[in-house]
Amino acid sequence: MWIKKTGSVLAIVLVTIVIISFAVDRVEAQGFGQKEPDMNELMSQMGPMMGNMMEVMMDRMFGLLAKPDTANRLAKFSYNYYVSLQAQGFSKEEAMRIMTSQGFPSFPSAN
C-alpha cells in the first residue's frame, strides 16, 4: 500500500515538473522577463517605416492629381462651391476670396 501511495505521489510530482518546465519554456519563448525596448529605440525603428508609408501615400496622391479626370472633378467641385457660396448670400468677390483661401478640398484636420 505504501508503495502504491509513493508511486502515485511520485507520478504526480513528475507530471507537475513536466508541466512547470513546459510552462517556463513557453514563457521564455514569448519573451517574458526580457527588458522592455527603449522608447527611443522604438522611434528609431518606426521612423523609416513611417517615411516609406508617407512616400507611397504622396506618390499615389500625385498620381491621382495628374489624371485629367481628377482635374475635371476638382474644377466642377470648385465651380459648384463658388455658385453655392453666392446662393448663400456671399458676393462674387467674397466667394472668390473664400475659394482661393481654402485651396484644394481635403480631409479636415484632427485638431
matplotlib code that plots the C-alpha trace (Angstrom):
import matplotlib.pyplot as plt

x = [0.0, 2.8, 4.5, 1.3, 0.9, 4.6, 4.3, 1.2, 2.9, 6.0, 3.8, 2.0, 5.4, 6.8, 3.8, 3.9, 7.6, 6.9, 4.0, 6.1, 9.1, 6.7, 5.2, 8.7, 9.7, 6.5, 7.1, 10.7, 9.6, 7.1, 9.9, 8.6, 11.3, 13.2, 13.9, 11.3, 12.6, 13.5, 11.1, 14.0, 14.8, 11.1, 11.0, 14.2, 12.6, 9.3, 11.0, 12.0, 8.7, 6.7, 8.9, 8.2, 4.5, 4.5, 6.4, 3.9, 1.0, 2.4, 3.3, -0.3, -1.7, 0.3, -0.6, -4.2, -3.9, -2.1, -5.1, -7.3, -10.4, -9.3, -8.7, -12.2, -13.8, -11.9, -13.0, -16.6, -16.4, -14.8, -17.4, -20.3, -18.8, -18.4, -22.0, -23.3, -21.4, -23.2, -26.5, -25.9, -25.5, -21.8, -20.8, -18.8, -15.7, -16.3, -17.0, -13.8, -11.8, -13.2, -12.4, -8.8, -8.1, -9.1, -7.3, -8.0, -10.7, -9.1, -10.0, -10.4, -7.5, -7.8, -7.2]
y = [0.0, 2.3, 1.7, 2.5, 5.8, 6.6, 5.7, 7.9, 10.8, 10.4, 10.3, 13.5, 15.2, 14.1, 15.3, 18.6, 19.1, 18.4, 20.9, 23.5, 23.1, 23.3, 26.5, 28.0, 27.2, 28.9, 32.0, 32.2, 31.7, 34.6, 36.9, 37.4, 38.5, 40.3, 44.0, 46.3, 48.2, 51.8, 54.5, 56.0, 52.6, 52.1, 55.5, 54.9, 51.7, 53.5, 56.4, 54.6, 52.7, 55.9, 57.6, 54.8, 55.0, 58.7, 58.3, 55.8, 58.0, 61.1, 59.1, 57.8, 61.3, 62.9, 60.1, 60.7, 64.5, 64.0, 62.3, 64.6, 63.2, 64.4, 67.9, 67.9, 66.8, 69.4, 72.1, 71.0, 71.0, 74.4, 75.9, 74.3, 75.6, 79.1, 79.2, 77.7, 80.4, 83.1, 81.4, 81.6, 85.3, 85.9, 88.4, 87.3, 88.8, 87.2, 83.8, 84.1, 85.0, 82.0, 79.8, 81.0, 80.9, 77.2, 75.6, 72.0, 70.2, 67.9, 65.9, 68.0, 68.0, 66.2, 69.3]
z = [0.0, 0.9, -2.4, -4.3, -2.5, -3.0, -6.7, -7.1, -5.3, -7.5, -10.6, -9.6, -8.8, -12.1, -14.1, -12.2, -13.0, -16.7, -16.7, -15.0, -17.3, -20.3, -18.9, -18.4, -21.9, -23.3, -21.1, -22.3, -26.0, -25.6, -24.4, -20.8, -18.5, -21.2, -20.9, -22.4, -25.5, -25.0, -26.5, -28.5, -29.9, -30.9, -32.5, -34.5, -35.8, -36.7, -38.5, -41.7, -41.8, -41.5, -44.1, -46.6, -45.9, -46.5, -49.7, -51.0, -50.0, -51.7, -54.8, -55.0, -54.3, -57.1, -59.4, -58.8, -59.2, -62.5, -64.1, -66.3, -64.8, -61.3, -62.7, -64.2, -61.0, -59.0, -61.4, -61.2, -57.4, -57.4, -59.7, -57.7, -54.5, -55.9, -57.1, -53.8, -51.8, -53.9, -53.4, -49.6, -49.9, -50.4, -53.1, -56.1, -54.5, -51.1, -52.7, -54.7, -51.6, -49.7, -52.7, -53.0, -49.3, -49.0, -51.9, -52.8, -50.8, -48.3, -45.2, -42.1, -39.6, -36.3, -34.3]

ax = plt.figure().add_subplot(projection="3d")
ax.plot(x, y, z, "-o")
ax.set_aspect("equal")
plt.show()
